[in-house]
Amino acid sequence: MAKAAVRKTATAGPPLRAIPVIGPQFAKLNLSGNEYQQWFIRLPKGAIADDLKEPSLFRQLQQSPKALRKHDTVRLVEYDESWMAEAIVVEANATEVVLAGIRIVQLPQRIKPLFEDDRFKVEWRGAGYVVIRKSDGAKMSDFFPTEQLAIRAVGSQYPARMS
C-alpha cells in the first residue's frame, strides 16, 4: 500500500508546457532547388531550443502549401532573435517533421537599446518593429521592417503643432 502512494507522488509533477506550433505565415522560402529547398522560419513566441526535437512543432506548417520535405534545410530564428538554429529535414509527413544536425547559434545582444521616450517605446515583435504605448502596453502601429521607420512613427503619435 505504501509503495502505491510513493508511485503516485513520483508521477505527479508540474503540468507539462504546451509546445507552440509553427504556422505557415512564419515560413518563407529562401531558395528552391531541383532536389531540396531552403526555408527561413521564425519560431513562435515562447519556443525554446528543445522544442525543435518535437515533431509536432510543425503540425500546421505541414498542412499547408509550404510543407517541408525530406532533405530540405531550415534556418529557425527565435522570436526575439536571441538564438537561431540550422538543421536538415530527415523525415516529413502531413503532420510531423524530424530534424537532424541541429546547430544552435547564440546571437549577440543589440549594440544599443531600442528607442523609447517618456510615453512610447519601439519593440521588436518577431515580424518587425512596432510602437508601444508605455502606459498600457497597447500596440500603436503596424509592423515596420526597420527600427528607423518605427522611430518615425513614434513622432506621428504626438499632436502636430499648428502655427
C-alpha positions as CSV (number, residue, x, y, z in Angstrom):
1,M,0.0,0.0,0.0
2,A,2.8,2.4,0.9
3,K,4.5,1.6,-2.5
4,A,1.4,2.7,-4.4
5,A,1.4,6.0,-2.6
6,V,5.0,6.6,-3.4
7,R,4.4,5.7,-7.1
8,K,1.6,8.3,-7.3
9,T,3.7,11.1,-5.9
10,A,6.6,10.1,-8.1
11,T,4.5,10.5,-11.3
12,A,2.7,13.7,-10.1
13,G,4.5,16.8,-11.1
14,P,4.1,20.2,-12.6
15,P,1.9,20.3,-15.7
16,L,3.8,19.9,-19.0
17,R,4.4,23.0,-21.0
18,A,2.4,23.3,-24.3
19,I,4.6,23.1,-27.3
20,P,4.0,26.1,-29.6
21,V,3.1,25.4,-33.3
22,I,4.7,26.9,-36.4
23,G,2.0,28.3,-38.7
24,P,2.6,28.7,-42.4
25,Q,2.8,32.5,-42.1
26,F,6.1,32.1,-40.2
27,A,7.8,30.2,-43.0
28,K,9.4,31.9,-46.0
29,L,11.0,30.0,-48.9
30,N,14.6,31.3,-49.3
31,L,15.7,29.1,-52.2
32,S,14.1,26.4,-54.3
33,G,16.5,23.9,-56.0
34,N,16.0,20.8,-58.0
35,E,16.3,18.4,-55.1
36,Y,15.6,20.4,-51.9
37,Q,14.6,23.8,-50.6
38,Q,16.0,26.2,-48.1
39,W,13.5,27.7,-45.6
40,F,13.6,30.7,-43.2
41,I,11.2,30.0,-40.3
42,R,10.5,32.4,-37.4
43,L,9.7,30.5,-34.3
44,P,6.6,31.5,-32.3
45,K,6.9,33.4,-29.1
46,G,7.7,31.1,-26.2
47,A,9.5,28.5,-28.3
48,I,12.7,27.0,-26.8
49,A,15.6,25.1,-28.5
50,D,14.3,21.8,-27.0
51,D,11.1,22.2,-29.0
52,L,13.0,21.5,-32.2
53,K,13.1,17.9,-31.2
54,E,9.3,17.7,-31.1
55,P,8.0,16.6,-34.5
56,S,4.5,18.1,-33.8
57,L,6.0,21.6,-33.7
58,F,5.5,21.7,-37.5
59,R,1.9,20.4,-37.4
60,Q,0.2,23.5,-39.0
61,L,3.1,24.1,-41.4
62,Q,2.9,20.6,-42.8
63,Q,-0.8,21.0,-43.6
64,S,-0.1,24.0,-45.9
65,P,1.5,24.5,-49.4
66,K,4.7,25.4,-47.5
67,A,5.1,21.9,-46.1
68,L,8.7,20.8,-45.5
69,R,10.1,17.8,-47.4
70,K,12.9,15.3,-46.7
71,H,16.4,16.9,-47.3
72,D,15.1,20.5,-47.0
73,T,17.4,22.8,-45.0
74,V,15.8,25.1,-42.4
75,R,17.0,28.2,-40.5
76,L,14.8,28.7,-37.5
77,V,15.1,32.1,-35.7
78,E,13.7,32.5,-32.2
79,Y,11.0,35.2,-31.8
80,D,13.2,37.8,-30.0
81,E,16.3,36.8,-32.1
82,S,18.4,35.8,-29.1
83,W,19.3,32.5,-30.9
84,M,18.8,30.6,-34.1
85,A,19.2,27.1,-35.4
86,E,20.1,25.4,-38.6
87,A,19.0,21.9,-39.4
88,I,18.2,19.3,-42.2
89,V,14.8,17.6,-42.5
90,V,15.3,13.9,-42.4
91,E,11.7,12.8,-42.2
92,A,8.4,14.7,-43.0
93,N,4.8,13.7,-43.3
94,A,1.4,15.6,-43.2
95,T,1.7,16.4,-39.5
96,E,5.3,16.0,-38.3
97,V,8.9,16.9,-39.2
98,V,12.0,15.3,-37.8
99,L,15.2,17.4,-37.9
100,A,18.8,16.3,-37.8
101,G,22.1,18.1,-37.4
102,I,20.5,20.8,-35.3
103,R,23.1,23.5,-34.7
104,I,22.2,26.3,-32.3
105,V,23.8,29.7,-32.6
106,Q,23.5,32.2,-29.8
107,L,23.1,35.7,-31.3
108,P,24.7,38.7,-29.6
109,Q,22.7,41.4,-27.8
110,R,22.0,44.6,-29.5
111,I,24.7,47.2,-29.6
112,K,22.3,49.9,-28.3
113,P,18.8,49.5,-26.8
114,L,15.8,50.3,-28.9
115,F,14.4,53.8,-28.9
116,E,12.0,54.9,-26.2
117,D,10.8,58.2,-24.7
118,D,8.6,59.1,-21.8
119,R,5.4,57.9,-23.5
120,F,6.3,55.4,-26.2
121,K,8.8,52.7,-27.0
122,V,9.9,50.7,-30.0
123,E,9.8,46.9,-29.7
124,W,10.8,44.0,-31.9
125,R,7.7,41.7,-32.2
126,G,9.0,38.9,-34.4
127,A,7.8,40.1,-37.7
128,G,9.1,43.7,-37.4
129,Y,9.3,46.8,-35.2
130,V,6.2,48.3,-33.6
131,V,5.4,51.4,-31.5
132,I,4.1,50.5,-28.0
133,R,2.4,53.0,-25.6
134,K,4.1,52.6,-22.2
135,S,1.1,53.4,-20.0
136,D,-1.0,50.4,-21.0
137,G,1.2,48.4,-23.4
138,A,-1.1,49.0,-26.4
139,K,0.4,48.4,-29.8
140,M,0.1,51.8,-31.6
141,S,1.4,50.9,-35.1
142,D,1.6,48.2,-37.7
143,F,4.9,46.3,-38.2
144,F,7.8,48.2,-39.7
145,P,10.8,46.5,-41.4
146,T,13.3,48.9,-39.9
147,E,13.8,50.5,-36.5
148,Q,14.1,53.9,-38.1
149,L,10.7,53.7,-39.6
150,A,9.2,52.8,-36.2
151,I,11.0,55.7,-34.6
152,R,9.5,58.0,-37.2
153,A,6.0,56.5,-36.3
154,V,6.6,57.5,-32.7
155,G,6.7,61.1,-33.8
156,S,3.3,60.7,-35.5
157,Q,1.8,59.7,-32.2
158,Y,2.2,63.3,-30.9
159,P,-0.2,66.0,-32.0
160,A,1.1,68.3,-34.8
161,R,1.9,71.9,-34.0
162,M,-0.3,74.5,-35.6
163,S,1.3,77.8,-36.4
